[in-house]
Amino acid sequence: MKFEKLEIVVLAHDILEHGLQASDVGTVVEIYPGGGLEVEFVRASGITQALLTLTDQDVRKIDSHDLLSIRRLAEVS
């Protein structure tokens, strides 16, 4: 699947070591020529929760059936 820089994407699975859950929303900030995406996940306050290099299989495009919501974060050690 082709993604664009600054495209909003949805996480496909939990990444618990970074406090992320499937369906969290991130922004593609870099696309690497050999494959891979740099995706930033941001808290509602604007603080970066995680900046991760992911594959196309780790995220999906947002579609018209998605609804955005807010959830409280657990402490990440």
C-alpha positions as CSV (number, residue, x, y, z in Angstrom):
1,M,0.0,0.0,0.0
2,K,1.3,3.4,-0.9
3,F,1.4,6.1,1.8
4,E,2.2,9.8,1.5
5,K,4.2,12.1,3.8
6,L,2.0,13.7,6.4
7,E,-0.8,11.2,5.8
8,I,-2.7,10.2,8.9
9,V,-2.7,6.4,9.4
10,V,-4.1,3.8,11.9
11,L,-2.0,1.4,13.8
12,A,-2.8,-2.2,12.9
13,H,-1.6,-3.9,16.2
14,D,-0.6,-3.0,19.7
15,I,3.0,-1.9,20.4
16,L,2.7,-2.0,24.2
17,E,6.4,-1.0,24.9
18,H,5.5,2.4,23.5
19,G,2.0,2.6,25.1
20,L,0.3,2.2,21.7
21,Q,-2.8,0.1,20.9
22,A,-4.3,-1.0,17.7
23,S,-6.4,1.8,16.1
24,D,-4.2,4.6,17.5
25,V,-3.7,7.3,15.0
26,G,-0.3,8.5,13.8
27,T,1.2,10.7,11.0
28,V,3.6,9.5,8.4
29,V,6.6,11.8,8.7
30,E,9.1,10.0,6.5
31,I,9.0,7.4,3.8
32,Y,12.1,5.4,3.2
33,P,13.1,4.3,-0.4
34,G,13.9,0.7,0.6
35,G,10.6,0.4,2.4
36,G,9.4,1.5,5.8
37,L,7.7,4.5,7.2
38,E,8.6,6.8,10.1
39,V,5.3,7.4,12.0
40,E,4.8,9.8,14.8
41,F,2.1,9.2,17.5
42,V,1.1,12.3,19.4
43,R,-0.8,12.7,22.6
44,A,-3.8,15.1,22.6
45,S,-1.6,17.6,24.5
46,G,0.8,17.7,21.5
47,I,3.6,15.7,23.2
48,T,5.1,12.9,21.1
49,Q,4.2,9.5,22.5
50,A,6.4,7.5,20.0
51,L,8.3,8.0,16.8
52,L,8.7,4.6,15.2
53,T,9.9,3.1,12.0
54,L,7.1,0.7,10.8
55,T,6.3,-1.3,7.8
56,D,3.3,-1.0,5.5
57,Q,1.7,-3.9,7.3
58,D,1.9,-2.1,10.7
59,V,-0.5,0.7,9.6
60,R,-3.5,1.2,7.4
61,K,-5.1,4.1,5.7
62,I,-8.0,5.9,7.5
63,D,-11.4,5.3,5.8
64,S,-14.8,6.8,6.1
65,H,-15.9,4.3,8.7
66,D,-13.3,5.3,11.3
67,L,-14.2,7.4,14.3
68,L,-11.6,9.3,16.3
69,S,-11.7,9.1,20.1
70,I,-9.6,9.8,23.1
71,R,-8.3,7.3,25.6
72,R,-6.2,7.7,28.8
73,L,-2.7,6.3,28.7
74,A,-1.4,3.9,31.3
75,E,2.0,4.7,32.7
76,V,4.8,3.4,30.4
77,S,7.9,2.3,32.3
